[in-house]
Amino acid sequence: MTEFKFSCPSCKQNFKVDTSICGKKIECPSCHAKIIAPEKPDKPDTVPVATLETPPPAKPPAEAPAKKAAPAESKPAEPPAEPKKAPDTTPRPQIPILTAPIKQEIVQAVKSLLSDKSKWMPRINENGDLMYAAKKEGDKLVPVAVESSEATHFSLLGAVLHEFHVRNVMRTAAGRKRFLDKAIPEAISAVIKKDTGKSPEDLGKVALTHEQTIKVIGILENKFDDEADLMAQAMERTSKMGKTRVQDIVMKIEGESIITNEEIATALCNELEEIKARLATLEAKVGVESPKKDADNKE
C-alpha cells in the first residue's frame, strides 16, 4: 500500500491516506464535509485537492454572527417596558387613636370607593341578610370578609370597616366605637329624616340607596372637617401660650419668682392636653370596646 497527502476543499486541512481510497466518497475528519478522494499525484511533493460532493455543515452562530435587521422606517422603535414594581408588603403601623385627620382620610377613601355605583351595594339584600362586602359570581353577589382581597362590592359600613383594615386601625382604637356607633348612625338618621320627614325607628332595618349613601358620606365629611378645624385651633392656641408646665410653676414658687396668670393658665392647659393623650393611649391598650368583630355587633 502506498500513502499520499491530499487537501480537503472545505476546511483546507491536509490528510495522509492510502491509495486504496482514491476515487471513493469519504467524510473529512475535520469539517465532516462529504468529499471524493483524489488520485495519487505523480510527483511526491504535490498535494492534490479532493472533490467536494456536498456543502459542509453550517457553521455555528458564534463563528458567523447574524446581522441585525434594520428597524422598519414606518414603525418607530418602542421604548423598553418599565419593570414592574413589586407590591409593597410592609405592614402599616397600628393606629391606636382615630384622630380627626385620620377620620377625614377614611371618609375620603370611602367616598372615592362608593362614588362608583358599580362597587356599591345595599347593606340589606333581597333576602333580608346583612351584607358588608361581596364578590361577583355570575349575576350574584357572594358575601366575603371586608378584609378579603376578592371583595369588589361594599356597603357603607363595609367600606368603612375595609378602610379600617387597610390602615391597620386597632379594634380597641380610641374613637373607633364613636365613629361606628354614633357618627354613622346619626348621619343615616339625618338623611332618612330629611328624605321621609321622620326619624327611622330601627336603624338596623334601614337599607340605604346609593344616593342616600353618598349623602351620609357628605355629612361625615363635614363633621370630621369641623373636628379637624377645632383640633388645629386648639393646637394653635397651645402653641401661642407656650410650653409652661406645672413643674415650671412649682420651680418658680420655690425660687420665689413672680408668676403671671397667663403662665398658670398655660400650664393647666398643657397638663390637660397631656392627660387627654394619656387617657386615649390607655383606652387603646386595655380595650374599651368589645373584642368581637364590628360586623357581628351590627347584626
C-alpha positions in Angstrom: 0.0 0.0 0.0 1.2 3.5 -0.9 0.2 6.6 1.1 0.0 10.2 -0.1 -1.4 13.5 1.1 -4.4 15.4 -0.1 -6.3 18.6 0.9 -9.9 19.0 1.9 -11.6 21.6 -0.4 -13.8 22.7 2.5 -11.5 23.2 5.5 -8.2 23.2 3.6 -6.7 20.6 6.0 -4.2 18.1 4.7 -4.5 14.4 5.4 -2.4 11.3 4.7 -4.4 8.5 3.2 -3.8 5.2 1.4 -4.2 4.9 -2.3 -6.9 2.3 -1.8 -9.5 5.1 -1.1 -8.7 7.1 -4.3 -11.9 8.0 -6.1 -14.1 6.9 -3.2 -16.6 9.0 -1.2 -15.3 9.8 2.3 -16.1 12.2 5.1 -13.5 14.8 6.1 -12.4 14.0 9.6 -12.1 17.8 10.3 -15.2 19.5 8.9 -17.2 16.4 8.1 -17.8 17.5 4.5 -18.6 14.8 2.0 -15.7 14.6 -0.4 -14.3 12.3 -3.1 -10.6 11.3 -2.6 -8.3 12.4 -5.4 -5.9 10.1 -7.4 -2.4 9.8 -6.2 -0.2 12.5 -7.7 2.7 11.7 -10.0 5.0 14.0 -8.1 5.5 13.2 -4.4 5.6 16.9 -3.3 2.3 17.6 -4.9 -0.8 17.8 -2.6 -4.0 17.3 -4.6 -7.3 18.7 -3.6 -10.3 16.4 -3.1 -13.6 17.0 -4.9 -16.5 18.4 -2.7 -19.6 16.3 -3.0 -21.9 18.1 -0.5 -21.5 21.5 1.2 -20.1 21.5 4.7 -22.5 21.8 7.7 -23.5 25.3 8.6 -21.0 27.0 11.0 -22.3 27.8 14.5 -23.7 31.3 15.2 -20.6 32.1 17.3 -18.4 31.8 14.3 -20.7 33.6 11.9 -23.0 36.0 13.8 -26.1 37.1 12.0 -26.5 40.7 11.0 -29.1 42.7 12.9 -32.1 43.7 10.8 -32.6 47.4 10.5 -35.8 48.7 12.1 -38.6 49.4 9.7 -38.9 53.1 8.8 -42.7 53.2 9.1 -42.7 51.9 12.7 -40.6 53.9 15.3 -38.9 51.7 17.9 -40.9 51.3 21.0 -39.4 52.3 24.3 -38.5 49.4 26.6 -41.2 48.5 29.0 -40.7 49.7 32.6 -40.0 47.0 35.0 -43.0 46.2 37.3 -42.6 47.3 40.8 -43.0 44.7 43.4 -46.1 45.4 45.7 -45.2 46.9 49.0 -45.9 44.3 51.6 -44.5 46.3 54.5 -47.3 46.2 57.2 -48.6 49.6 58.3 -48.1 50.6 61.9 -51.1 50.1 64.1 -53.3 53.1 64.7 -54.3 53.3 68.4 -56.2 56.7 68.2 -58.7 57.8 65.5 -57.8 61.5 65.2 -59.8 63.9 63.1 -57.3 63.9 60.3 -57.3 60.0 60.1 -61.2 60.0 60.1 -61.0 62.6 57.3 -58.7 60.3 55.3 -61.0 57.3 55.9 -64.2 59.2 54.8 -62.4 60.4 51.7 -61.3 56.9 50.8 -64.9 55.6 51.3 -66.3 58.4 49.2 -63.8 57.6 46.4 -64.7 53.9 46.6 -68.5 54.2 46.7 -68.9 57.1 44.3 -68.7 54.4 41.7 -72.1 52.8 41.9 -70.8 49.6 40.4 -68.8 49.0 43.6 -71.7 49.8 46.0 -74.3 47.5 47.4 -77.1 47.9 49.9 -76.4 46.7 53.4 -79.5 44.5 53.4 -80.0 42.2 50.4 -83.3 40.9 49.0 -83.3 38.0 51.4 -83.0 40.4 54.4 -79.4 39.4 55.1 -76.8 41.9 56.2 -74.1 42.5 53.6 -70.8 44.3 54.2 -68.6 43.1 51.4 -69.1 40.7 48.5 -67.6 39.4 45.3 -69.4 39.0 41.9 -70.1 35.4 40.8 -72.1 35.5 37.6 -75.2 37.7 38.3 -75.0 37.2 42.1 -73.1 38.9 44.9 -71.5 36.3 47.3 -70.6 37.7 50.8 -66.9 37.8 51.7 -65.0 39.3 54.6 -64.2 43.1 54.4 -60.5 42.2 54.6 -60.7 39.8 51.6 -58.7 40.7 48.5 -61.6 39.2 46.5 -64.1 41.9 47.7 -65.4 44.0 44.9 -68.6 45.5 46.3 -69.2 47.2 49.7 -72.0 48.7 51.7 -71.4 51.9 53.6 -70.4 50.2 56.8 -68.4 47.6 55.0 -66.4 50.2 53.2 -65.6 51.9 56.5 -64.5 48.6 58.0 -62.5 47.9 54.9 -60.6 51.2 55.3 -60.0 50.5 59.0 -58.4 47.2 57.9 -56.3 48.9 55.2 -54.9 51.5 57.7 -54.5 48.9 60.4 -56.8 50.7 62.9 -56.8 48.8 66.1 -60.1 47.2 67.2 -59.6 49.0 70.5 -58.5 52.3 69.0 -59.9 55.3 70.8 -62.6 56.9 68.8 -63.5 53.8 66.7 -66.6 52.9 68.7 -67.9 56.5 68.5 -67.2 56.5 64.7 -69.2 53.3 64.1 -71.9 53.6 66.8 -72.5 57.3 66.9 -71.2 59.3 63.9 -72.5 56.9 61.2 -76.0 56.2 62.8 -76.5 59.9 63.4 -75.7 60.7 59.8 -78.0 58.0 58.5 -80.8 59.2 60.7 -80.3 62.8 59.4 -80.6 61.7 55.8 -83.6 59.4 56.4 -85.4 62.2 58.3 -84.7 64.7 55.5 -86.0 62.3 52.8 -89.1 61.0 54.7 -89.8 63.7 57.2 -89.3 61.4 60.3 -86.5 59.6 62.0 -86.2 55.9 61.5 -87.4 53.7 64.4 -84.9 50.9 63.8 -81.7 51.8 62.0 -80.8 48.1 61.8 -83.6 47.7 59.3 -82.7 50.7 57.1 -81.3 49.8 53.6 -79.8 53.0 52.1 -80.0 53.7 48.4 -76.8 54.7 46.6 -77.9 58.3 46.6 -78.6 58.2 50.3 -75.2 56.6 50.9 -73.5 59.5 49.2 -75.4 62.0 51.3 -74.4 60.2 54.5 -70.8 60.3 53.4 -71.1 64.0 52.8 -72.4 64.6 56.4 -69.5 62.6 57.8 -67.1 64.5 55.6 -68.4 67.9 57.0 -68.4 66.6 60.6 -64.8 65.4 60.6 -63.7 68.5 58.7 -65.1 70.6 61.6 -63.4 68.3 64.1 -60.0 68.8 62.3 -60.5 72.6 62.3 -61.2 72.6 66.0 -58.1 70.5 66.7 -56.0 72.8 64.6 -57.3 75.8 66.5 -56.6 74.1 69.9 -53.1 73.3 68.8 -52.6 76.9 67.6 -53.8 78.3 71.0 -51.5 75.9 72.9 -48.6 77.0 70.7 -49.3 80.7 71.3 -49.5 80.1 75.1 -46.1 78.5 75.2 -44.8 75.3 76.8 -45.0 76.3 80.5 -45.8 73.2 82.7 -47.0 72.8 86.2 -43.4 71.8 87.3 -42.2 75.1 85.9 -44.7 76.9 88.1 -43.6 74.9 91.1 -40.0 75.8 90.5 -40.8 79.5 90.3 -42.7 79.3 93.5 -39.8 77.6 95.2 -37.5 80.3 93.8 -39.9 83.0 94.9 -40.2 84.3 91.3 -43.1 86.3 90.0 -45.8 84.1 88.3 -48.3 85.6 85.9 -51.9 84.5 85.4 -51.1 83.7 81.8 -48.3 81.3 82.9 -50.7 79.5 85.3 -53.4 79.1 82.6 -50.8 77.9 80.1 -49.5 75.3 82.5 -53.0 74.0 83.3 -54.0 73.7 79.6 -50.8 71.8 78.7 -51.4 69.4 81.6 -55.0 68.9 80.5 -53.9 68.1 76.9 -51.3 65.6 78.2 -54.0 63.9 80.4 -56.3 63.5 77.4 -53.5 61.9 75.4 -52.6 59.5 78.2 -56.3 58.5 78.6 -56.6 57.8 74.8 -53.4 55.7 74.9 -54.7 53.7 78.0 -58.1 53.1 76.3 -56.3 51.7 73.3 -54.1 49.4 75.4 -56.7 48.0 77.7 -59.5 47.9 75.1 -62.6 49.9 75.8 -64.6 48.1 73.1 -65.8 44.5 72.7 -63.2 42.3 71.0 -65.9 40.9 68.8 -65.9 41.8 65.1 -67.6 45.1 64.4 -69.7 43.5 61.7 -71.1 41.0 64.2 -72.0 43.8 66.6 -74.2 45.3 63.8 -76.2 42.2 63.2 
